[in-house]
Amino acid sequence: MTDAADAQSAAEVVAGEWRHLLEGSQGLIDTETVRAAYAQPQLRQVFPMVSHGVMYFSRCTGLPAAHVGGQVYPRGIDGRFWVRGPMGVGTIGRAKTLEEAFALVAANLPEGCGPAILGTAEDV
């Protein structure tokens, strides 16, 4: 495959995963959370992932993932969303709204973090 074909395929895989999550048919996470993440243009180009109601992102489409930006946890008992660093390391902040939470994640993407690539963390 050419580099252009690889990029197109990676973009299609990422777009497909976003569609899957936005449909919400699998009950993995509420669609309000996914819509708030999708509203951030920088996050739309990385691979969205969900586990136990936590949304996070990868620079690649395969596993192991190359975690970037941070993780957004569901609303806590204090009414705010907890935003942790990639791989759940450290706290980036707490946000009153999902929009604020995902803005924090987008702001914490590494410099030059471009679109996700096909492959695993070893390929990044």
Residue, then its C-alpha position, 0 to 999 in steps of 0.5 A: m500500500t502507498d502512504a496515501a492509501d494507508a492514511q486514507s485507510a486509517a482515516e476510514v477506521v477512525a471515522g468508523e469507530w466514531r460512527h460506532l460510538l455516536e450510534g450508541s447502540q452497544g451501550l458502551i458510553d452515553t452518546e452525550t459524552v461521545r458528541a462532546a468529544y467529537a465536537q473537538p476537531q483535534l480529537r476527531q482525528v485520533f482513535p476514540m476508545v472506551s472502557h468502563g464508561v471512560m473515554y480516551f484516545s490513541r494515535c493508532t488504530g490497533l492494540p496496544a494503543a498509543h494513549v494521548g491527551g487524557q481520559v474523561y471519567p463520568r460525572g462524579i459525586d461532586g458533579r464534575f468530570w475527572v480528566r486524567g492524563p494518558m494511561g490514567v496517570g495524574t490529574i489534568g483537571r476537573a470540569k463542570t461540563l463535558e465540553e470543558a473536559f474534552a477541551l482539556v484533553a484536546a489541549n493536552l495532545p502532544e505537539g504535532c499529534g497528527p491523525a491516527i495511523l494504522g497499526t499499534a503503539e510500536d508503529v507510532 
